[in-house]
Structure formats: C-alpha cells, structure tokens
Amino acid sequence: MKKKVVLSSVLLILVLVLTFSFVAAEYSLDVQLDKQTYSSGDNIRFNVILLKDSLPVSEQITVYFSDAADKTRLTQTIVSNQENLFPIEKSFISGFWKVEAEYNNKTVKRIFLVKENKAVEFQIQDDKITIKNNGNVPYTKTVQIMIGDKVIPQTVNIDIDEAKDIRLVAPSGDYDIRITDGENSLSKQNVHLTGTGQVIGALDEDISGGSALGTARDPDIADKFLVPSKLPVTFIFVGAVFGLGILLAIERFLQRKVKKF
C-alpha cells in the first residue's frame, strides 16, 4: 500500500513539475536594427531576438516591412537570433517605414526612416528626349531644352518610377541638343531632326498624344499668335467689319419687331 502511495506521489510531482514548466515557459521577442535612417540602395541589417525563458532559441520568424500607408508590404521568413539583410530599393517611397515580427501570438513593431532620393535620368535618342524618375519622390521641375541656340523651357511632373517622352521639333537639319534642370545635364551633338516648317520647339507627347500639332513650344512664334498687337492688320479689319455687320442685322431685326407691335 505504501509503495502505491509513494508511486502516486511521485507521478503527481512529475505532473506538477511538467505543468509548471509548460506554464512558466515564456517567450520574449524583439527586433534590432543597425540604425534608424536609411538611404535608397542601403541594406538594413536586422536581428530578431527570440528568447525562451531568457535563453536564445532558433525558430523561423515571419517579418513584414511596409511603408506608413501600407501601400508597399514585403515579407521575409528568417531564423531568429541571426543577422539578416533587407535591401532598400530605389523606388521605395521616402518617409517612415515599419518592420514587424510575429511569433507565437506575439508581435513587435519598430519604426525606421527612408530618406528622400531625388534622382533623374536624361536620354537623347533620335528626335526624342526621355526623362526617367529614378528617385523615391515625384519629380517636378522646369527643365530647359536647347536645340541649337534656341532654349525652350518645359515643366514636367513625373511620378516615382515613371518616365516622360518629349519630342523635338525643328526644320530638317543637324543640331546640338542639351537638356538641364539646373543640377543634372545631358548633351548630344549633331542630332539629326527631320522636321518641316520653321517651328523649333519641344512636344510633350503625354499631352499631344503624339500629334505633330500638339504643344510644340517656341516662345517667339507663340507670341506672334497670342499677342493681339502682332496680328495682321487685315485680320483685324475683317473681324471688325464682320462684327459691325452682325450688330446692324440685330438692330434691324429689333426695329421690325417694334413696328409690328
């Protein structure tokens, strides 16, 4: 009888020890970043610290990287307590980002900052200039395009990872082409343009839909059409006579109406 009591007691103690061990086992989770601010092209060096009863353990952890608005959300599966790398792509929007780690119903979140990166690429190919936004902020600037000795200002708005094509317009011939935004420049010599007429300008193909009659900008020629004082006298005279004729016709019509009554 005593042996049964002792055996039962031992089993009870073992059950209590195992139960206490299971209940007492606690996990702690944390994310360590090598710094708080990153630039495009950098690698984030990070470590997910996972401890069980204050001792490091190796487990697979799911990690999420996302911008403040959750427009971009990327996932990595890593092993805890090991250094890992996460690349900051050039197209990542600037501002606050967050990294989240999840394990065993625990979630830890840390915040880091991605700096602004204003990067633009100019290309000159045949009669076309391409402006590509390689930065992580919208590119909004007035660029100057030089065709020969003619300077044409052009305001462009290009979203992240987008590009804009501008077609060059000029009488047929070879020209030295240059584009600059004050910080970045590109030039190319002896570019052959096969245009017609006397217009020299730059055509935004997004606005014009590729039509040669779109928005070719030549300030001198534009002024001739927009400033009334430069309109031919013949057109002004014809317009005045035509307007006077309409007024006289209206007056006669009203007089006839009045006589009837």
C-alpha positions as CSV (number, residue, x, y, z in Angstrom):
1,M,0.0,0.0,0.0
2,K,2.8,2.4,0.9
3,K,4.5,1.7,-2.4
4,K,1.4,2.7,-4.3
5,V,1.1,5.9,-2.3
6,V,4.7,6.7,-3.0
7,L,4.4,6.0,-6.7
8,S,1.2,8.1,-6.9
9,S,3.0,10.9,-5.1
10,V,6.0,10.7,-7.5
11,L,3.7,10.8,-10.5
12,L,1.8,13.7,-9.1
13,I,5.0,15.6,-8.5
14,L,6.2,14.9,-12.1
15,V,2.9,16.1,-13.5
16,L,3.1,19.3,-11.4
17,V,6.7,19.9,-12.5
18,L,5.9,19.4,-16.1
19,T,2.8,21.6,-15.9
20,F,4.7,24.3,-14.0
21,S,7.4,24.1,-16.6
22,F,5.0,24.5,-19.5
23,V,3.1,27.4,-17.9
24,A,6.3,29.1,-16.8
25,A,8.0,29.0,-20.2
26,E,7.8,32.5,-21.6
27,Y,9.0,33.9,-24.9
28,S,10.3,37.4,-25.4
29,L,10.5,38.9,-28.9
30,D,12.3,42.0,-30.2
31,V,13.7,43.5,-33.4
32,Q,17.0,45.2,-33.5
33,L,18.0,47.5,-36.4
34,D,21.6,48.6,-37.1
35,K,20.4,52.2,-37.5
36,Q,17.2,54.3,-37.7
37,T,17.7,56.2,-41.0
38,Y,18.5,54.7,-44.4
39,S,19.0,55.9,-48.0
40,S,18.0,54.2,-51.2
41,G,20.3,51.4,-52.1
42,D,21.2,50.7,-48.4
43,N,20.8,47.3,-46.7
44,I,19.0,47.1,-43.4
45,R,20.9,44.9,-41.0
46,F,18.5,43.5,-38.5
47,N,18.2,40.7,-36.0
48,V,15.0,39.2,-34.5
49,I,15.8,38.3,-30.9
50,L,13.8,35.4,-29.6
51,L,14.3,34.2,-26.1
52,K,12.6,31.3,-24.3
53,D,13.0,31.6,-20.5
54,S,15.8,34.1,-21.2
55,L,17.7,31.7,-23.4
56,P,18.1,32.3,-27.2
57,V,16.3,29.9,-29.4
58,S,16.4,29.4,-33.2
59,E,13.0,29.5,-34.8
60,Q,11.5,30.6,-38.1
61,I,10.0,34.1,-37.8
62,T,7.8,36.0,-40.3
63,V,8.9,39.6,-40.7
64,Y,7.0,42.3,-42.6
65,F,8.3,45.6,-44.0
66,S,5.8,48.3,-45.0
67,D,5.5,52.0,-45.6
68,A,3.4,54.2,-43.4
69,A,0.3,53.9,-45.6
70,D,0.8,50.1,-46.2
71,K,0.9,50.7,-50.0
72,T,4.1,48.5,-50.1
73,R,4.2,45.4,-47.9
74,L,7.0,42.9,-48.2
75,T,7.5,39.7,-46.3
76,Q,10.6,37.8,-45.2
77,T,10.9,34.5,-43.3
78,I,14.1,34.4,-41.3
79,V,15.7,32.5,-38.4
80,S,15.8,34.2,-35.1
81,N,19.0,35.4,-33.4
82,Q,20.8,35.7,-36.7
83,E,21.8,38.8,-38.7
84,N,19.6,39.4,-41.8
85,L,19.6,41.9,-44.6
86,F,16.7,43.8,-46.2
87,P,17.5,46.0,-49.2
88,I,16.1,49.5,-49.6
89,E,15.0,49.7,-53.2
90,K,15.4,52.9,-55.1
91,S,11.6,53.1,-55.7
92,F,10.7,52.8,-52.0
93,I,8.8,56.0,-51.1
94,S,10.5,58.3,-48.6
95,G,9.3,58.7,-45.1
96,F,8.5,56.5,-42.1
97,W,8.5,52.7,-42.6
98,K,7.9,49.9,-40.1
99,V,9.2,46.4,-39.5
100,E,7.0,43.8,-37.7
101,A,8.0,40.4,-36.4
102,E,5.4,37.8,-35.4
103,Y,5.9,34.6,-33.3
104,N,3.7,32.6,-31.0
105,N,0.9,35.2,-30.9
106,K,3.5,37.9,-30.1
107,T,4.1,40.9,-32.4
108,V,6.8,43.5,-32.2
109,K,7.0,46.7,-34.4
110,R,9.9,49.1,-34.9
111,I,10.0,52.3,-37.0
112,F,12.7,53.5,-39.3
113,L,13.1,56.3,-41.9
114,V,13.8,56.2,-45.6
115,K,15.5,59.4,-46.8
116,E,14.4,61.3,-49.9
117,N,16.2,60.4,-53.0
118,K,15.9,62.8,-56.0
119,A,17.3,61.0,-59.0
120,V,16.6,61.7,-62.6
121,E,18.0,60.2,-65.9
122,F,18.0,62.0,-69.2
123,Q,18.3,60.2,-72.5
124,I,18.5,61.7,-76.0
125,Q,17.6,59.3,-78.8
126,D,16.9,60.5,-82.4
127,D,14.3,63.2,-82.1
128,K,13.2,62.2,-78.6
129,I,14.3,63.2,-75.1
130,T,13.3,60.7,-72.3
131,I,13.2,61.9,-68.7
132,K,13.0,59.0,-66.2
133,N,12.4,59.5,-62.5
134,N,14.7,57.1,-60.6
135,G,14.1,58.7,-57.2
136,N,11.6,57.9,-54.5
137,V,9.8,61.2,-54.6
138,P,7.8,62.8,-57.6
139,Y,10.0,64.7,-60.0
140,T,8.5,68.2,-60.6
141,K,10.8,70.7,-62.3
142,T,11.1,73.1,-65.2
143,V,13.8,71.8,-67.5
144,Q,15.5,73.7,-70.2
145,I,15.9,72.1,-73.6
146,M,18.4,73.7,-76.0
147,I,18.0,72.9,-79.7
148,G,21.0,74.6,-81.5
149,D,20.9,78.1,-79.9
150,K,17.2,78.0,-79.1
151,V,16.2,77.5,-75.4
152,I,12.8,76.0,-74.7
153,P,11.6,75.7,-71.0
154,Q,9.4,72.7,-70.3
155,T,7.7,71.9,-66.9
156,V,7.5,68.2,-66.2
157,N,5.7,66.2,-63.5
158,I,6.8,62.6,-63.3
159,D,5.7,60.0,-60.6
160,I,8.1,57.6,-58.9
161,D,9.5,55.0,-61.3
162,E,7.8,56.7,-64.3
163,A,9.2,58.4,-67.4
164,K,8.1,61.1,-69.9
165,D,9.0,61.5,-73.6
166,I,9.5,64.9,-75.2
167,R,9.8,65.0,-79.0
168,L,12.0,67.7,-80.5
169,V,10.6,69.8,-83.4
170,A,12.8,71.8,-85.8
171,P,13.4,72.3,-89.5
172,S,15.3,69.4,-91.1
173,G,19.0,69.5,-90.1
174,D,21.6,68.6,-87.6
175,Y,21.5,70.2,-84.2
176,D,23.4,70.2,-80.9
177,I,20.9,69.1,-78.2
178,R,21.2,69.8,-74.5
179,I,18.8,69.4,-71.5
180,T,19.3,70.5,-67.9
181,D,17.3,71.0,-64.8
182,G,20.0,73.1,-63.1
183,E,21.5,70.1,-61.3
184,N,21.6,67.4,-63.9
185,S,22.5,67.9,-67.6
186,L,23.0,65.9,-70.8
187,S,24.1,67.0,-74.2
188,K,24.5,65.3,-77.6
189,Q,26.0,66.8,-80.8
190,N,24.8,66.5,-84.4
191,V,21.4,65.1,-83.7
192,H,19.5,64.9,-87.0
193,L,15.9,66.2,-86.9
194,T,13.7,65.7,-89.9
195,G,11.0,68.4,-89.3
196,T,9.2,70.7,-91.7
197,G,8.4,74.4,-91.4
198,Q,10.2,76.9,-89.2
199,V,9.0,75.9,-85.8
200,I,11.6,75.0,-83.2
201,G,10.2,73.5,-80.0
202,A,9.6,70.6,-77.7
203,L,6.5,68.4,-77.9
204,D,5.1,66.8,-74.7
205,E,3.7,63.5,-76.1
206,D,1.6,62.8,-73.0
207,I,-0.4,66.0,-73.7
208,S,-0.4,65.9,-77.5
209,G,-0.9,62.2,-77.9
210,G,2.0,62.2,-80.3
211,S,0.4,64.7,-82.8
212,A,2.9,66.9,-84.5
213,L,0.4,69.7,-84.0
214,G,0.4,69.3,-80.2
215,T,2.2,71.6,-77.9
216,A,5.4,72.4,-79.6
217,R,6.8,75.3,-77.7
218,D,8.6,78.1,-79.4
219,P,8.2,81.3,-77.3
220,D,8.9,83.7,-80.2
221,I,6.3,82.1,-82.6
222,A,3.8,81.6,-79.7
223,D,3.9,85.3,-79.0
224,K,3.1,86.1,-82.6
225,F,-0.2,84.3,-82.3
226,L,-1.1,85.2,-78.7
227,V,-0.4,88.9,-78.7
228,P,-3.2,90.9,-80.4
229,S,-0.9,93.8,-81.4
230,K,1.1,91.4,-83.6
231,L,-1.9,90.1,-85.5
232,P,-2.0,91.2,-89.2
233,V,-4.0,94.4,-89.8
234,T,-6.1,92.7,-92.5
235,F,-7.4,90.1,-90.0
236,I,-8.3,92.8,-87.5
237,F,-10.1,94.9,-90.2
238,V,-12.1,91.9,-91.5
239,G,-13.1,90.9,-87.9
240,A,-14.3,94.4,-87.2
241,V,-16.4,94.6,-90.4
242,F,-17.9,91.2,-89.7
243,G,-18.8,92.2,-86.1
244,L,-20.4,95.5,-87.3
245,G,-22.5,93.7,-89.8
246,I,-23.9,91.4,-87.1
247,L,-24.8,94.3,-84.9
248,L,-26.6,96.1,-87.8
249,A,-28.5,92.9,-88.6
250,I,-29.7,92.6,-85.0
251,E,-30.7,96.3,-84.8
252,R,-32.9,95.9,-88.0
253,F,-34.5,92.8,-86.7
254,L,-35.4,94.5,-83.4
255,Q,-36.8,97.6,-85.3
256,R,-39.1,95.3,-87.4
257,K,-40.4,93.7,-84.2
258,V,-41.2,97.0,-82.7
259,K,-43.1,98.2,-85.8
260,K,-45.3,95.2,-85.7
261,F,-46.5,96.0,-82.2
